[in-house]
């Protein structure tokens, strides 16, 4: 059995405008054109999106801003496109399940399958 240090964690929460990384590219993270913003690396992936749903009051006027975060802190995997895309695939799948559970219009803009279009760094 693996130790708890090699666990992949996925968390969801709300984000403020200041939480977006924008043109800042932290070391080890690469931007992707998915959702409002997406970044992935061998140890972390982020997926930011907006959701309009009757389940979140006021989201019709101010869409709820939802952030999914995947962390794999003990990863010794190299920083390669297949590794980044694998992490983003896991996060995309979990996020899609969450936005569908919330009833977000248009699946919060997520495609059924992840689309890996790297954004220029």
For each residue, the residues with C-beta under 8 A, 3 or more apart:
1:
2: 6 7
3: 6
4: 7
5: 73 74
6: 2 3 72 74 75
7: 2 4 72
8: 70 71 72 90
9: 69 70 71 72
10: 68 69 70 90 91 94
11: 68 69 71
12: 66 67 68 69 95 98
13: 66 67 69
14: 64 65 66 67
15: 19 20 48 65 66 67
16: 19 65
17: 20 65
18:
19: 15 16 48 67
20: 15 17 36 37 48
21: 24 25 26 29 31 37 39 46
22: 37
23:
24: 21
25: 21 29 30 31 39 121
26: 21 29 39
27:
28: 41 42 43 44 79
29: 21 25 26 39 40 41 44 46
30: 25 39 40 41 84 118 121
31: 21 25 37 38 39 118 119 120 121
32: 38 39 40 88 116 117 118 119
33: 38 115 117 118 119
34: 38 47 88 92 110 114 115 116 117
35: 38 47 48 49 95 108 109 110
36: 20 48 49 50 65 109
37: 20 21 22 31 46 47 48
38: 31 32 33 34 35 45 46 47 48 88
39: 21 25 26 29 30 31 32 44 45 46
40: 29 30 32 44 45 46 84 85 87 88 91
41: 28 29 30 44 45 79 84 87
42: 28 72 75 77 78 79 80 83 84 87
43: 28 71 72 73 75
44: 28 29 39 40 41 69 70 71 72 87
45: 38 39 40 41 69 70 84 87 88 90 91
46: 21 29 37 38 39 40 67 68 69 70 91
47: 34 35 37 38 67 68 88 91 92 95
48: 15 19 20 35 36 37 38 65 66 67
49: 35 36 65 66 68 95 99 108 109 110
50: 36 63 64 65 66 108 109
51: 56 59 63 64 65 66 99 102 104 105 108
52: 59 60 63 64 104 105
53: 56 59 64 102 103 104 105
54: 60 103
55: 102 103
56: 51 53 59 64 102
57:
58: 61 62
59: 51 52 53 56 62 63 64
60: 52 54
61: 58
62: 58 59
63: 50 51 52 59
64: 14 50 51 52 53 56 59
65: 14 15 16 17 36 48 49 50 51
66: 12 13 14 15 48 49 50 51 95 98 99 108
67: 12 13 14 15 19 46 47 48
68: 10 11 12 46 47 49 91 94 95 98
69: 9 10 11 12 13 44 45 46 91
70: 8 9 10 44 45 46 87 90 91 94
71: 8 9 11 43 44
72: 6 7 8 9 42 43 44 75 87
73: 5 43
74: 5 6
75: 6 42 43 72
76:
77: 42 80 83
78: 42 83
79: 28 41 42 83 84
80: 42 77 83 84
81: 84 85 116 118
82: 85 86
83: 42 77 78 79 80 86 87
84: 30 40 41 42 45 79 80 81 87 88
85: 40 81 82 88 89 114 116
86: 82 83 89 90
87: 40 41 42 44 45 70 72 83 84 90 91
88: 32 34 38 40 45 47 84 85 91 92 114 116
89: 85 86 92 93 114
90: 8 10 45 70 86 87 93 94
91: 10 40 45 46 47 68 69 70 87 88 94 95
92: 34 47 88 89 95 96 110 114
93: 89 90 96 97 114
94: 10 68 70 90 91 97 98
95: 12 35 47 49 66 68 91 92 98 99 108 110
96: 92 93 99 100 107 110 112
97: 93 94 100 101
98: 12 66 68 94 95 101 102
99: 49 51 66 95 96 102 104 107 108 110
100: 96 97 103 104 107
101: 97 98
102: 51 53 55 56 98 99
103: 53 54 55 100
104: 51 52 53 99 100 107 108
105: 51 52 53 108
106: 109
107: 96 99 100 104 110 111 112
108: 35 49 50 51 66 95 99 104 105
109: 35 36 49 50 106
110: 34 35 49 92 95 96 99 107
111: 107 114 115
112: 96 107
113:
114: 34 85 88 89 92 93 111
115: 33 34 111
116: 32 34 81 85 88
117: 32 33 34
118: 30 31 32 33 81 121
119: 31 32 33
120: 31
121: 25 30 31 118
